[in-house]
Amino acid sequence: MKRNMSNLDRIIRFIVAALFAYLYFGGIVTGGFGIALLVIAVVFVLTSIVGFCPLYVLFKTSTLKK
């Protein structure tokens, strides 16, 4: 897997994931929608750690400067 995410992209994803986790664990968003947000948060954290987004490959894009 070759990196395709810039550092800014990774930081933004991590912040959004933290917000989603806060919304779920704070009881603000519950039920199926809350669980969906939590799953998205986990995906965002994993992709920000690795620096690779599979959807970027699918759409043939990258935020990483060459």
VOBA-29470 format. One record per atom (N, C-alpha, C, O, CB): x, y, z; atom name; residue in one letter. Coordinates in Angstrom, 1 decimal, padded with zeros to 4 digits, always signed. Each point is the difference from the previous one (the first is absolute). Glycine has a CB too. Example, Ala and Ser with C-alpha at 12.3 -4.5 7.8 and 13.67 -1.06 7.14 Angstrom:
BEGIN
{east +013.2	north -005.7	up +007.8	vomar N	balum a} .
{east -000.9	north +001.2	up +000.0	vomar CA	balum a} .
{east +000.9	north +001.2	up +000.0	vomar C	balum a} .
{east +001.0	north +000.0	up +000.7	vomar O	balum a} .
{east -002.9	north -001.2	up +000.5	vomar CB	balum a} .
{east +001.5	north +002.3	up -001.9	vomar N	balum s} .
{east +000.9	north +001.1	up +000.0	vomar CA	balum s} .
{east -000.8	north +001.1	up +000.8	vomar C	balum s} .
{east +000.5	north +001.1	up +000.1	vomar O	balum s} .
{east +000.7	north -001.7	up -002.3	vomar CB	balum s} .
# end
This chain:
BEGIN
{east +000.8	north -001.2	up +000.0	vomar N	balum m} .
{east -000.8	north +001.2	up +000.0	vomar CA	balum m} .
{east +000.9	north +001.2	up +000.0	vomar C	balum m} .
{east +000.8	north +000.3	up +000.9	vomar O	balum m} .
{east -002.6	north -001.5	up +000.3	vomar CB	balum m} .
{east +001.6	north +002.0	up -002.2	vomar N	balum k} .
{east +000.7	north +001.3	up -000.1	vomar CA	balum k} .
{east -000.8	north +001.1	up +000.6	vomar C	balum k} .
{east -001.2	north +000.1	up -000.3	vomar O	balum k} .
{east +002.4	north -000.9	up -001.8	vomar CB	balum k} .
{east -000.6	north +001.7	up +002.8	vomar N	balum r} .
{east -000.7	north +001.1	up +000.7	vomar CA	balum r} .
{east -000.7	north +000.8	up -001.1	vomar C	balum r} .
{east +000.6	north +000.3	up -001.1	vomar O	balum r} .
{east +001.0	north -000.3	up +003.0	vomar CB	balum r} .
{east -002.8	north +000.5	up -001.6	vomar N	balum n} .
{east -000.7	north +000.9	up -001.0	vomar CA	balum n} .
{east -000.8	north +001.1	up +000.8	vomar C	balum n} .
{east -000.9	north +000.6	up -000.6	vomar O	balum n} .
{east +000.7	north -002.5	up -001.0	vomar CB	balum n} .
{east +000.6	north +002.1	up +002.9	vomar N	balum m} .
{east -000.7	north +001.0	up +000.8	vomar CA	balum m} .
{east +001.1	north +000.9	up +000.5	vomar C	balum m} .
{east +001.0	north -000.4	up +000.5	vomar O	balum m} .
{east -002.9	north -001.2	up +000.1	vomar CB	balum m} .
{east +001.6	north +002.9	up -000.7	vomar N	balum s} .
{east +000.9	north +001.0	up +000.6	vomar CA	balum s} .
{east -000.2	north +000.1	up +001.5	vomar C	balum s} .
{east -000.9	north -000.6	up +000.6	vomar O	balum s} .
{east +000.8	north +001.9	up -002.7	vomar CB	balum s} .
{east +001.1	north -000.7	up +002.8	vomar N	balum n} .
{east -000.1	north +000.1	up +001.4	vomar CA	balum n} .
{east -001.2	north +000.8	up +000.5	vomar C	balum n} .
{east -000.6	north -000.3	up +001.0	vomar O	balum n} .
{east +003.1	north +000.2	up -000.9	vomar CB	balum n} .
{east -002.9	north +001.2	up -000.9	vomar N	balum l} .
{east -001.2	north +000.7	up +000.4	vomar CA	balum l} .
{east -001.2	north -000.8	up -000.1	vomar C	balum l} .
{east -000.9	north +000.0	up +000.8	vomar O	balum l} .
{east +002.0	north +002.1	up -001.6	vomar CB	balum l} .
{east -001.2	north -002.9	up -000.3	vomar N	balum d} .
{east -001.1	north -001.0	up -000.1	vomar CA	balum d} .
{east -000.1	north -000.9	up +001.1	vomar C	balum d} .
{east -001.1	north -000.3	up +000.5	vomar O	balum d} .
{east +001.3	north +000.5	up -003.0	vomar CB	balum d} .
{east +000.9	north -000.7	up +003.0	vomar N	balum r} .
{east +000.1	north -001.0	up +001.1	vomar CA	balum r} .
{east -000.5	north +000.7	up +001.3	vomar C	balum r} .
{east -000.7	north -000.7	up +000.7	vomar O	balum r} .
{east +002.6	north -000.6	up -001.9	vomar CB	balum r} .
{east -001.5	north +002.5	up +001.4	vomar N	balum i} .
{east -000.3	north +000.7	up +001.2	vomar CA	balum i} .
{east -001.5	north +000.3	up +000.0	vomar C	balum i} .
{east -000.7	north -000.2	up +001.1	vomar O	balum i} .
{east +003.0	north +001.2	up -000.9	vomar CB	balum i} .
{east -002.9	north -000.6	up -001.3	vomar N	balum i} .
{east -001.4	north +000.3	up -000.1	vomar CA	balum i} .
{east -000.8	north -001.2	up +000.3	vomar C	balum i} .
{east -001.0	north +000.0	up +000.7	vomar O	balum i} .
{east +001.4	north +001.8	up -002.3	vomar CB	balum i} .
{east +000.0	north -003.0	up +001.0	vomar N	balum r} .
{east -000.7	north -001.2	up +000.2	vomar CA	balum r} .
{east +000.0	north -000.4	up +001.5	vomar C	balum r} .
{east -001.0	north -000.5	up +000.5	vomar O	balum r} .
{east +001.6	north -000.2	up -002.9	vomar CB	balum r} .
{east +000.6	north +000.9	up +003.0	vomar N	balum f} .
{east +000.1	north -000.4	up +001.4	vomar CA	balum f} .
{east -000.9	north +000.9	up +000.9	vomar C	balum f} .
{east -000.7	north -000.5	up +000.9	vomar O	balum f} .
{east +003.0	north -000.3	up -001.3	vomar CB	balum f} .
{east -002.4	north +002.1	up +000.1	vomar N	balum i} .
{east -000.9	north +000.9	up +000.7	vomar CA	balum i} .
{east -001.5	north -000.4	up -000.2	vomar C	balum i} .
{east -000.7	north +000.0	up +001.0	vomar O	balum i} .
{east +002.5	north +001.8	up -001.2	vomar CB	balum i} .
{east -002.1	north -002.1	up -001.0	vomar N	balum v} .
{east -001.4	north -000.4	up -000.3	vomar CA	balum v} .
{east -000.4	north -001.3	up +000.7	vomar C	balum v} .
{east -001.1	north -000.1	up +000.6	vomar O	balum v} .
{east +001.3	north +001.3	up -002.8	vomar CB	balum v} .
{east +000.8	north -002.1	up +002.3	vomar N	balum a} .
{east -000.2	north -001.3	up +000.7	vomar CA	balum a} .
{east -000.2	north +000.3	up +001.5	vomar C	balum a} .
{east -000.9	north -000.7	up +000.6	vomar O	balum a} .
{east +002.2	north -000.5	up -002.4	vomar CB	balum a} .
{east -000.5	north +002.1	up +002.3	vomar N	balum a} .
{east -000.2	north +000.3	up +001.4	vomar CA	balum a} .
{east -001.4	north +000.6	up +000.3	vomar C	balum a} .
{east -000.6	north -000.3	up +001.0	vomar O	balum a} .
{east +003.1	north +000.6	up -000.8	vomar CB	balum a} .
{east -002.9	north +000.6	up -001.1	vomar N	balum l} .
{east -001.3	north +000.6	up +000.2	vomar CA	balum l} .
{east -001.1	north -001.1	up -000.1	vomar C	balum l} .
{east -001.0	north +000.0	up +000.8	vomar O	balum l} .
{east +001.8	north +002.1	up -001.8	vomar CB	balum l} .
{east -000.7	north -003.0	up +000.0	vomar N	balum f} .
{east -001.0	north -001.1	up -000.1	vomar CA	balum f} .
{east -000.1	north -000.8	up +001.3	vomar C	balum f} .
{east -001.0	north -000.4	up +000.4	vomar O	balum f} .
{east +001.3	north +000.4	up -002.9	vomar CB	balum f} .
{east +000.9	north -000.4	up +003.0	vomar N	balum a} .
{east +000.1	north -000.8	up +001.2	vomar CA	balum a} .
{east -000.6	north +000.8	up +001.2	vomar C	balum a} .
{east -000.7	north -000.6	up +000.8	vomar O	balum a} .
{east +002.8	north -000.6	up -001.7	vomar CB	balum a} .
{east -001.9	north +002.5	up +001.0	vomar N	balum y} .
{east -000.5	north +000.8	up +001.0	vomar CA	balum y} .
{east -001.6	north +000.0	up -000.1	vomar C	balum y} .
{east -000.7	north -000.1	up +001.0	vomar O	balum y} .
{east +002.8	north +001.5	up -000.9	vomar CB	balum y} .
{east -002.6	north -001.3	up -001.3	vomar N	balum l} .
{east -001.4	north +000.1	up -000.2	vomar CA	balum l} .
{east -000.7	north -001.4	up +000.5	vomar C	balum l} .
{east -001.1	north +000.0	up +000.5	vomar O	balum l} .
{east +001.4	north +001.7	up -002.4	vomar CB	balum l} .
{east +000.4	north -002.8	up +001.6	vomar N	balum y} .
{east -000.5	north -001.3	up +000.3	vomar CA	balum y} .
{east +000.1	north -000.2	up +001.5	vomar C	balum y} .
{east -001.0	north -000.4	up +000.7	vomar O	balum y} .
{east +001.6	north -000.5	up -003.0	vomar CB	balum y} .
{east +000.6	north +001.0	up +002.8	vomar N	balum f} .
{east +000.2	north -000.4	up +001.4	vomar CA	balum f} .
{east -000.6	north +001.1	up +001.0	vomar C	balum f} .
{east -000.2	north -000.3	up +001.2	vomar O	balum f} .
{east +002.3	north -000.9	up -001.9	vomar CB	balum f} .
{east -002.3	north +002.4	up +000.2	vomar N	balum g} .
{east -000.7	north +001.0	up +000.8	vomar CA	balum g} .
{east -001.5	north -000.2	up +000.1	vomar C	balum g} .
{east -000.7	north +000.8	up +000.7	vomar O	balum g} .
{east +002.6	north +000.8	up -001.3	vomar CB	balum g} .
{east -002.4	north -002.5	up -000.2	vomar N	balum g} .
{east -001.4	north -000.3	up +000.0	vomar CA	balum g} .
{east -000.8	north +001.1	up -000.9	vomar C	balum g} .
{east -001.3	north +000.0	up +000.1	vomar O	balum g} .
{east +001.5	north -001.1	up +002.2	vomar CB	balum g} .
{east +000.4	north +001.9	up -003.0	vomar N	balum i} .
{east -000.6	north +001.0	up -000.8	vomar CA	balum i} .
{east -000.7	north -000.7	up -001.3	vomar C	balum i} .
{east -001.1	north +000.4	up -000.3	vomar O	balum i} .
{east +002.8	north +001.4	up +001.1	vomar CB	balum i} .
{east -001.0	north -002.7	up -001.4	vomar N	balum v} .
{east -000.5	north -000.8	up -001.1	vomar CA	balum v} .
{east +000.0	north -001.5	up +000.4	vomar C	balum v} .
{east +001.0	north -000.5	up +000.4	vomar O	balum v} .
{east -000.1	north +002.2	up -002.1	vomar CB	balum v} .
{east -002.1	north -002.3	up +001.6	vomar N	balum t} .
{east -000.2	north -001.3	up +000.5	vomar CA	balum t} .
{east -000.6	north -000.9	up -001.1	vomar C	balum t} .
{east -000.3	north +000.5	up -001.1	vomar O	balum t} .
{east +000.1	north +000.3	up +003.4	vomar CB	balum t} .
{east +000.0	north -002.0	up -002.1	vomar N	balum g} .
{east -000.6	north -000.9	up -000.9	vomar CA	balum g} .
{east +000.9	north -000.4	up -001.2	vomar C	balum g} .
{east +001.2	north +000.0	up +000.1	vomar O	balum g} .
{east -003.4	north +001.0	up +000.6	vomar CB	balum g} .
{east +001.5	north -001.3	up -001.8	vomar N	balum g} .
{east +000.7	north -000.5	up -001.2	vomar CA	balum g} .
{east +000.9	north +001.1	up -000.5	vomar C	balum g} .
{east +001.1	north -000.3	up -000.5	vomar O	balum g} .
{east -003.0	north -001.2	up +000.0	vomar CB	balum g} .
{east +001.4	north +002.7	up +000.5	vomar N	balum f} .
{east +000.8	north +001.1	up -000.5	vomar CA	balum f} .
{east +001.3	north +000.2	up +000.8	vomar C	balum f} .
{east +001.0	north +000.3	up -000.6	vomar O	balum f} .
{east -003.1	north +000.8	up -000.3	vomar CB	balum f} .
{east +002.0	north -001.2	up +002.2	vomar N	balum g} .
{east +001.1	north +000.1	up +000.9	vomar CA	balum g} .
{east +001.1	north -001.1	up -000.3	vomar C	balum g} .
{east +001.2	north +000.3	up +000.0	vomar O	balum g} .
{east -002.7	north +000.8	up +001.7	vomar CB	balum g} .
{east +001.0	north -002.3	up -001.9	vomar N	balum i} .
{east +000.9	north -001.1	up -000.3	vomar CA	balum i} .
{east +000.7	north +000.3	up -001.3	vomar C	balum i} .
{east +001.2	north -000.3	up -000.2	vomar O	balum i} .
{east -002.6	north -001.3	up +001.5	vomar CB	balum i} .
{east +000.6	north +002.1	up -002.3	vomar N	balum a} .
{east +000.6	north +000.3	up -001.3	vomar CA	balum a} .
{east +001.1	north +001.0	up +000.1	vomar C	balum a} .
{east +001.1	north -000.1	up -000.6	vomar O	balum a} .
{east -003.3	north -000.5	up -000.5	vomar CB	balum a} .
{east +001.9	north +001.7	up +001.9	vomar N	balum l} .
{east +001.1	north +001.0	up +000.2	vomar CA	balum l} .
{east +001.2	north -000.6	up +000.7	vomar C	balum l} .
{east +001.1	north +000.4	up -000.3	vomar O	balum l} .
{east -002.9	north +001.3	up +000.5	vomar CB	balum l} .
{east +001.6	north -002.6	up +000.7	vomar N	balum l} .
{east +001.1	north -000.7	up +000.7	vomar CA	balum l} .
{east +000.9	north -000.8	up -001.0	vomar C	balum l} .
{east +001.2	north +000.0	up +000.1	vomar O	balum l} .
{east -002.6	north +000.0	up +002.1	vomar CB	balum l} .
{east +000.7	north -000.7	up -003.1	vomar N	balum v} .
{east +000.7	north -000.8	up -001.0	vomar CA	balum v} .
{east +000.8	north +000.9	up -000.9	vomar C	balum v} .
{east +001.2	north -000.3	up -000.3	vomar O	balum v} .
{east -003.0	north -001.5	up +000.4	vomar CB	balum v} .
{east +001.2	north +002.9	up -000.5	vomar N	balum i} .
{east +000.7	north +001.0	up -000.9	vomar CA	balum i} .
{east +001.2	north +000.6	up +000.8	vomar C	balum i} .
{east +001.1	north +000.2	up -000.6	vomar O	balum i} .
{east -003.3	north +000.3	up -000.6	vomar CB	balum i} .
{east +002.0	north -000.3	up +002.5	vomar N	balum a} .
{east +001.1	north +000.5	up +000.8	vomar CA	balum a} .
{east +001.2	north -000.9	up +000.0	vomar C	balum a} .
{east +001.2	north +000.4	up -000.1	vomar O	balum a} .
{east -002.8	north +000.9	up +001.5	vomar CB	balum a} .
{east +001.3	north -002.6	up -001.2	vomar N	balum v} .
{east +001.1	north -001.0	up +000.0	vomar CA	balum v} .
{east +000.7	north -000.1	up -001.4	vomar C	balum v} .
{east +001.2	north -000.1	up +000.0	vomar O	balum v} .
{east -002.5	north -001.2	up +001.7	vomar CB	balum v} .
{east +000.5	north +001.4	up -002.7	vomar N	balum v} .
{east +000.6	north +000.0	up -001.4	vomar CA	balum v} .
{east +000.9	north +001.2	up -000.2	vomar C	balum v} .
{east +001.1	north -000.1	up -000.5	vomar O	balum v} .
{east -003.1	north -001.2	up -000.4	vomar CB	balum v} .
{east +001.5	north +002.5	up +001.4	vomar N	balum f} .
{east +000.8	north +001.2	up -000.2	vomar CA	balum f} .
{east +001.3	north -000.1	up +000.8	vomar C	balum f} .
{east +001.1	north +000.5	up -000.4	vomar O	balum f} .
{east -003.2	north +000.8	up +000.1	vomar CB	balum f} .
{east +002.0	north -001.8	up +001.5	vomar N	balum v} .
{east +001.3	north -000.1	up +000.9	vomar CA	balum v} .
{east +001.0	north -001.0	up -000.7	vomar C	balum v} .
{east +001.1	north +000.3	up -000.1	vomar O	balum v} .
{east -002.5	north +000.2	up +002.2	vomar CB	balum v} .
{east +000.9	north -001.6	up -002.6	vomar N	balum l} .
{east +000.9	north -001.0	up -000.7	vomar CA	balum l} .
{east +000.6	north +000.6	up -001.2	vomar C	balum l} .
{east +001.2	north -000.2	up -000.2	vomar O	balum l} .
{east -002.6	north -001.6	up +001.1	vomar CB	balum l} .
{east +000.6	north +002.5	up -001.7	vomar N	balum t} .
{east +000.6	north +000.6	up -001.3	vomar CA	balum t} .
{east +000.9	north +001.1	up +000.4	vomar C	balum t} .
{east +001.0	north +000.2	up -000.8	vomar O	balum t} .
{east -003.0	north -000.9	up -000.5	vomar CB	balum t} .
{east +001.8	north +001.5	up +002.3	vomar N	balum s} .
{east +000.9	north +001.0	up +000.4	vomar CA	balum s} .
{east +001.3	north -000.5	up +000.5	vomar C	balum s} .
{east +001.0	north +000.6	up -000.2	vomar O	balum s} .
{east -003.0	north +000.9	up +000.7	vomar CB	balum s} .
{east +001.9	north -002.6	up +000.2	vomar N	balum i} .
{east +001.3	north -000.6	up +000.6	vomar CA	balum i} .
{east +000.8	north -000.5	up -001.2	vomar C	balum i} .
{east +001.2	north +000.2	up +000.0	vomar O	balum i} .
{east -002.4	north -000.8	up +002.2	vomar CB	balum i} .
{east +000.6	north -000.2	up -003.1	vomar N	balum v} .
{east +000.7	north -000.6	up -001.1	vomar CA	balum v} .
{east +000.4	north +001.0	up -001.1	vomar C	balum v} .
{east +001.1	north -000.2	up -000.6	vomar O	balum v} .
{east -002.4	north -001.9	up +001.1	vomar CB	balum v} .
{east +000.5	north +003.1	up -000.7	vomar N	balum g} .
{east +000.3	north +001.0	up -001.0	vomar CA	balum g} .
{east -000.5	north -000.4	up -001.4	vomar C	balum g} .
{east +000.5	north +000.5	up -001.0	vomar O	balum g} .
{east +001.4	north +000.2	up +002.3	vomar CB	balum g} .
{east -002.8	north -001.7	up -001.3	vomar N	balum f} .
{east -000.5	north -000.6	up -001.3	vomar CA	balum f} .
{east -001.5	north +000.0	up +000.1	vomar C	balum f} .
{east -000.6	north -000.6	up +000.9	vomar O	balum f} .
{east +002.7	north -000.8	up -001.2	vomar CB	balum f} .
{east -002.7	north +001.9	up -000.8	vomar N	balum c} .
{east -001.5	north -000.1	up -000.1	vomar CA	balum c} .
{east -000.4	north -000.8	up -001.2	vomar C	balum c} .
{east +000.4	north +000.4	up -001.2	vomar O	balum c} .
{east -000.6	north +001.8	up +002.4	vomar CB	balum c} .
{east -000.4	north -003.3	up -001.1	vomar N	balum p} .
{east -000.4	north -000.8	up -001.1	vomar CA	balum p} .
{east -001.0	north +000.7	up -001.0	vomar C	balum p} .
{east +000.1	north -000.3	up -001.2	vomar O	balum p} .
{east +000.2	north -001.7	up +002.7	vomar CB	balum p} .
{east -001.1	north +002.9	up -001.0	vomar N	balum l} .
{east -000.9	north +000.7	up -000.9	vomar CA	balum l} .
{east +000.8	north +001.0	up -000.9	vomar C	balum l} .
{east -000.5	north +000.2	up -001.1	vomar O	balum l} .
{east -001.3	north -000.4	up +002.9	vomar CB	balum l} .
{east +002.9	north +000.7	up -001.3	vomar N	balum y} .
{east +000.8	north +000.9	up -000.9	vomar CA	balum y} .
{east +000.5	north -000.8	up -001.2	vomar C	balum y} .
{east +000.1	north +000.5	up -001.1	vomar O	balum y} .
{east +000.5	north +000.9	up +003.1	vomar CB	balum y} .
{east -000.2	north -002.7	up -001.8	vomar N	balum v} .
{east +000.4	north -000.8	up -001.1	vomar CA	balum v} .
{east -001.1	north -000.3	up -000.9	vomar C	balum v} .
{east +000.2	north +000.1	up -001.2	vomar O	balum v} .
{east +001.5	north -001.2	up +002.7	vomar CB	balum v} .
{east -002.9	north +000.9	up -001.0	vomar N	balum l} .
{east -001.2	north -000.3	up -000.8	vomar CA	balum l} .
{east -000.3	north +001.2	up -001.0	vomar C	balum l} .
{east -000.3	north -000.2	up -001.1	vomar O	balum l} .
{east -000.6	north -001.3	up +002.9	vomar CB	balum l} .
{east +001.1	north +002.7	up -001.2	vomar N	balum f} .
{east -000.3	north +001.2	up -000.8	vomar CA	balum f} .
{east +001.2	north +000.6	up -000.6	vomar C	balum f} .
{east -000.1	north +001.1	up -000.6	vomar O	balum f} .
{east -001.8	north -000.7	up +002.1	vomar CB	balum f} .
{east +003.0	north -001.1	up -001.4	vomar N	balum k} .
{east +001.3	north +000.5	up -000.6	vomar CA	balum k} .
{east +000.4	north +001.4	up +000.4	vomar C	balum k} .
{east +000.3	north +000.8	up -000.8	vomar O	balum k} .
{east -000.7	north -002.4	up -001.1	vomar CB	balum k} .
{east +000.4	north +001.8	up +003.2	vomar N	balum t} .
{east +000.4	north +001.3	up +000.5	vomar CA	balum t} .
{east +000.9	north -000.2	up +001.2	vomar C	balum t} .
{east +000.2	north -001.1	up +000.5	vomar O	balum t} .
{east -002.4	north +002.1	up -001.2	vomar CB	balum t} .
{east +002.9	north +000.1	up +001.1	vomar N	balum s} .
{east +000.9	north +000.0	up +001.1	vomar CA	balum s} .
{east +000.1	north +001.4	up +000.6	vomar C	balum s} .
{east +000.0	north +001.0	up -000.8	vomar O	balum s} .
{east +001.3	north -002.9	up -000.2	vomar CB	balum s} .
{east -001.1	north +002.1	up +002.3	vomar N	balum t} .
{east +000.2	north +001.3	up +000.6	vomar CA	balum t} .
{east +001.5	north +000.1	up +000.3	vomar C	balum t} .
{east +000.4	north +001.1	up +000.5	vomar O	balum t} .
{east -002.8	north -001.1	up +000.4	vomar CB	balum t} .
{east +003.1	north -001.0	up -001.1	vomar N	balum l} .
{east +001.5	north +000.1	up +000.3	vomar CA	balum l} .
{east +000.7	north +000.6	up -001.2	vomar C	balum l} .
{east -000.1	north -000.3	up -001.2	vomar O	balum l} .
{east -000.1	north -001.7	up +002.6	vomar CB	balum l} .
{east +001.0	north +003.0	up -001.0	vomar N	balum k} .
{east +000.8	north +000.7	up -001.1	vomar CA	balum k} .
{east +001.1	north -000.9	up -000.4	vomar C	balum k} .
{east +000.7	north -000.6	up +000.8	vomar O	balum k} .
{east -001.3	north +002.9	up +000.2	vomar CB	balum k} .
{east +000.9	north -002.3	up -002.3	vomar N	balum k} .
{east +001.1	north -000.8	up -000.5	vomar CA	balum k} .
{east +001.3	north +000.7	up +000.0	vomar C	balum k} .
{east +001.0	north -000.6	up -000.4	vomar O	balum k} .
{east -002.7	north -000.6	up -001.0	vomar CB	balum k} .
# end
